[in-house]
């Protein structure tokens, strides 16, 4: 019970945290682009857009930061045995993240937000780029730490304990390199989708057309390559994880027996850990081989032989992750990605035909399409983290051995309830504020006489 | 293995830096609705730390993460042993952090009052809980030979730990009041000075008691250690300076008080990091919780490069925002009401009567009505 609660709490807080993080990373970059456009062209609509989307960025940063502190502390609180065993490796990137990235991001966000009328224009522009860079950098460190759990590298086993002996290996871990690229790309996808949805809503509801057409176009121009590359990088990441975590990939296809070549089923009926013969619907030949190995006739080892292999290697036990979650989260992620791609291509087509601002159907779809990246991201994390089970560190420590031995079930119930209530409340408040500020009218253009005076700073 | 003590010092420095900086943020958070008597005043008080508090809070994150990386055993035992207190601390930090951001985003009296309460309570609980935790490290908790905490939630609330918590809260209050004296104008400035004068004697009493008890708890010699002495001298100087209206020096003195109190805990602790009240032999020390030398070396490179850099740009940011904040700034609409500026306080700003004066009268504020 304690194990389930601890896992549930970590999953709950992480998934919530990652709702806000990609908005922050993506929107920080896009806001920086807008301000750069203003700086270079001097057109006031870019300034108005910068201020407009800057507000939305800040609303999210606040909640991203505070939910981040929870993540930082939870390893010690709930996963004491894990922290004790791998802290000398896993803790290092976390400490570096704080020193190199969090300080940068938070200090410069303050400078950007409150420094409009206190800093020279050029310096002020640099501050938003520092925020964007800091947020992207923080993701690098945490992804390096996370990738080490998926594929531990750069260590020696000393008395049954992994000891870091090559920090460089941790930052060149192929799982990290591809995983990090993917996180940056989906952040752009998420940020651009948010920007597109808000611009679309504004265009539908009488927002200033010339201005919001610009932001919608910027969003689409970023979105199309970002989602395309997300899919390509995601595919490569699947191949790499397949090498180090074959269980994850086999479970994602509910592939119990070894196959070569392997087909990919669009859907299945039944399935799960107790049903090894689900009815596959629309199996596409060779596709799984391609996805999992990059080869037309690649071989995918099935769950049953892997289970036998792990049992003899690590001792008796169940090493198969939750097949149901793997199978469906993989499909949710992939299919939602395709839908996002189609929407963005449609938008691109409308730009070419100069109909972006007037196609009410597209604008409606773009508004509601904003939920897709969030579902896609959550499915992606479920696939990655649930697929690592039963390991907390692949091949080194089992999740059930990682929990804090002295944290009682009562304590866990208290904390789970507290986090659910608090996060529920804050999530709702955040959403309501985002909706309120997304629907606000644009700030009016500054009068001619005002052009000389500095832009007023933001205040709480 | 000089890196092990070095990292203990780094962590002590990070905690000390955190409390010097976030200490006045906590103080401002606790005092903002007393110093600011109406919505404009409260906003002015909050905006004295507006651009800074987030960067200050990162010191806490980095302190925690550095414990994780350099002394995983310490991090694991402390954070899991103090579990419920940690949950409470996280809650306080969360409601406080979003209060800054969300308070001004809607123009409704109830909405703002709710976030005012969140900010005040969060800013009170956070230093209290961290103080209790630090006091527990030094005074000892039931810990077994496997470095696991074996006590209950209530074991954390031992007298010394409570004193540490209360002392930190009182220093934060004084530190915040002297900071507000430096950063505000007019009636708010007067009220901040008055509050500092009211709090100062209590802070001094607490710090003296804390310094002596810390000495008794961690040393067998009679002679008081320099840091403990410094804490006493600094807080007495702060009292004097506050009564002399020397704002700048008073703030420096409260900063030194804070620094010497936090540092004296760590000096008293070394080479232990968590004392076991079950059996002194079970105490966690820098050596039995430290990471392997290679990890410490890698992190040393990073901290040596980045900490000076961080100090440089944070100093710059304090320089950029060195001006005082006045209540008047928040009473009129800005030239451009652009997106990121929250709606200006309409009715509540116009009615100086609102809820604050009662509170202030209770505290005997006399200079509050000048404006």
Interface residues (C-beta under 8 A of the other chain):
Chain A: X48 X51 X52 X53 X54 X55 X58 X59 X61 X62 X63 X65 X66 X67 X68 X69 X70 X72 X73 X75 X76 X77 X78 X80 X81 X83 X84 X85 X86 X87 X88 X89 X90 X91 X92 X94 X95 X96 X97 X98 X99 X100 X102 X103 X104 X106 X107 X108 X109 X110 X111 X113 X114 X115 X118 X119 X158 X163 X164 X165 X167 X404 X405 X406 X407 X411 X414 X415 X418 X419 X422 X426 X429 X433 X436 X437 X440 X442 X443 X444 X446 X450 X453 X455 X456 X458 X459 X460
Chain B: X43 X46 X47 X50 X51 X52 X54 X55 X57 X58 X60 X61 X62 X64 X65 X66 X68 X69 X70 X71 X72 X73 X75 X76 X77 X78 X79 X80 X81 X83 X84 X86 X87 X90 X91 X93 X94 X95 X97 X98 X100 X101 X102 X103 X104 X105 X106 X147 X148 X149 X150 X153 X291 X292 X294 X295 X298 X299 X302 X303 X306 X307 X310 X313 X314 X317 X320 X321 X329 X330 X334 X335 X336 X337 X338 X339 X340 X341 X342
